[in-house]
């Protein structure tokens, strides 16, 4: 169960690479049912933090709790099964498969994956495949990609690939979605559509979002609260208006603390 409304809690998290601390005693909470933003200069440790939460990296020290359960150090497939999914700065679509196939591959433990099931339990396999197919079509309609269902994923525009990544996360009924720069490479029309879908998913379906984004206009429209990282540490948290006027945030962005990479 989420404690005090916090679905995700990060406590004194540290990640070091050959003596360099990419994440340094980071402590934060993501409240259930909220769109929480994460901003900071390049090199602040934002993507590293996402990799730690989702199990792509193991922390040097510190703790991560999800739904009241400690998850730090779990591999990605286990954090996925607990209801945490993510997108990436550069979409990782399956290029040689269709948009529809990209979605239908997402659900884990499909009966048809076991070699004997199609022969021994054909009806069960067919029924599950139909359910997955119908769900995929519903989600594609939700993100306005239904007209591209039979197109190869590699042929989509950058913005459409972002929508496809969102659609793929929805196939596993997540509790928490981590979005890494969803606005990058998205034109204004698609961005408006993406924002509307995220707000609907959060406020009407109760999905919690944790969003890395450099576009302050997008963060202001979409997220509350906003957390700010610099040099691997959380330096501020508050509403978008509070963050914009925080001297520590201005110093982080304007005080020469930019580093290469995240």
N, C-alpha and C positions, 0 to 999 in steps of 0.2 A: 504494500500500500504506500502511496505517496505520503510523505511526512510534511505536515504543515503546508500542504498545497504544492510542495516541491516534488515534481516528477523525477527530476535529475538533480543530484547534488555532487559537486566536485569539491574535494577537501584537500588542501595543501598538496596539490598535484605537481610533480616535478618530472620533467623528461630532459635528460642530458644526452648529448651526442659528442663523444670524445672531449668531455669537459665543458662544452658549451651548453648552457641551459636554454633550450628552446621554450620550455614552459617552467616557470619558476614560482613554486608555492602558490599555485592558482587555486582560488576558492570562489565558487559561484553556485547559483541555483537557477534552474529553469522551472517555472511554475506550470502546473498542469493546465491545459486549455489556453495557453498564451502563445503569442508570436513574439519571441524574444530575439532581439538583434545582437550581433557580435561584430564590433568594428575595431579598427586599429590600423596603424601603419603597416606597410609591408615588412615582414620579419617579426611581427608582434607575437606570433605563436598560435594564430587562430586555427589554421588548417592542422597543425600538429595536435592541438587540443581535440579537434574532431577525430583525428586518427586514433587518439588515445581512448576516447569515449566509445568508438565503434570497434575497437580491438585490432586495428591495423598496426598499432604500436603498443608496446607494453610500457607502463610508466616506470620511471626510476624509483619513485616513491609516491605516497599519497593514496587517496581512496576515491572511488567513483561509486555512487549509489544510484540505482534506478528502481523506482517503485519500492524503495526501502531495502533493496537487495544489493549487496556489494557485487560489482561486475568488473572492477579493474583487473586487467590481465586476461579476461575471457577472449577467445578467438572470435573473429568476425561472424562466423556462422552461428555462434551461440548468442551473441548480442542481437543478431538478426531475429533469431527465434524468440527472443524476449520482447520484440516489438520496436527495436531501434533500427531505422534505415537511414541512408544518406544518399546525397547526390555529390557530384564532383565538379570542380571548376571547369574541367573539360569533360563534356558528356562521354560516357563509356557505353554507347549503344552497341548492339550486336549488328555490325554494318551489313553483313551478308544475309540477314534475316529481315522479314517484313516487320512493319510496325506492330501488327497484331501478334506475330510470333515472339517479338521482344517481350510482350506482356505475358503471354501464355507460359513462357519458360520460368517466370518468377516464383510461383508458389512451390514451396519445398514439399518433399515426401509425396510426390504424385504417384498414384498406384501404378500407372503405366511405366514408370521407371524401373520397376522390378521385372526381370526377364520373363518369369513365368506367368505373371498376372494377366496379360492380355489373352492367354490361352485358358487359364483356370478361372479367371474372374472377369471375363470380357464385359459383362453388363456393368459391373462396378466401375471398371476403367472408363467405359464409354460415358457413363453418367457423370463421373467426375470431370472428364474432359469437356463435356457439354457445359457444366457449371462454370468451369474456368473460362471457356470461350464466351459465354454470355456475360460474365463479369468483365472480361477484357473489353468487350464491345461497349458496355455501359461506361467504363472508365474512359475509353477513347472519345465517346460522345461528350463526357463531362469536360474533357480538356480540348474539345473541338478538333480532334485529330481523326475522327471516324472516316472522313473522306480520303484519308491517306493510309488506311488500314493495310492495304495490299502493296504499298510502296516499300522499297528497301529502305531501311533506316538510314543508310549512308546518303540517300538522296535528299534528306530533310535539310531545311535551313537551320542555322544556329539556334534561333528562337524555338523552332519546332522540336529540335532535339532536347531543349530544356523542358518543354512540355512533355515529351516522351519520357524523360527521366522522372518527372513528377508522376506520370501515369504508372510507371513501373513500380515506384514506391508504394502506390495505393493498392497494388495487387496482393500485398501481404497483410492488409489491415493493420497498419502500424499504429503505435501509440505516440511515438516521437520520430519526427523527420528532421534530419540535419541537412540544411540546404547550403551548399558552398557556392556563393556568388551566383544566385539564380538569374540576376539581371544582366550578366556579362554577355554581350553579343546579341541581345534581344531588342528588336525594334519597338518603338512606343506602343504600337497597336497590340502586339503580342504581350508586351509588359503589362498593359492594362488588363488583358485577359488573365495573365498569370496571377496578378495581385488579387483580382476578383475571386479566382479559384482558391487561392490560399486562405483568404478571409473566410470563405464559405466553409472550407474544410475545418478550419479552426473553430469558428464561432458556432457553426451548426452541427458539425460532426464530432467536435471535441478533440481533434488531432492537435497535438502540441508541436510547435515548430521552433527550431533554433537556427538562426539565419546569419551566415557570414555575408557581408555585402559592403562594397566600397561606395556605392551610389547612395549618398546621404538623403537625396530626395525620396528614393525608394524606401530606405530605412524609416524615414519620418512618416511616410504614408502607411507603412505596413506594421511596424514593430513598436511595442511598448510592453516591457522596458527595453532599454538598450544597455548592453554591457560593453565597456571599452577595455581593450588589452594593449599593453605596450611593453616591449622587452620581456615577454613571457608572463607578465603579471596583470591582474585586473586593477585598473587605476580609477575606474569610475563606473557608476551604474545609476540609471534614473530614466525619466521620460526623455523623449527626443529633445524637448525644449530645454530641459535641465542639462543634458549632455552638451548641447550646442554652446551653452554659456559657461561650461566648466573650464577653468584655466588649465587644469592638468591635461585635459583633452587637447586644448589648443597647443599646449607645449609639446605634446606627443606628436602631433601632426606637423607643427611648424618649427620645432626646435632641433631639427637635424637628426632625428632618430630613425630615419628610414634606413632599412637594410635590404639586401637583395634576397628575395624569396620569402616564404612564409613558413 
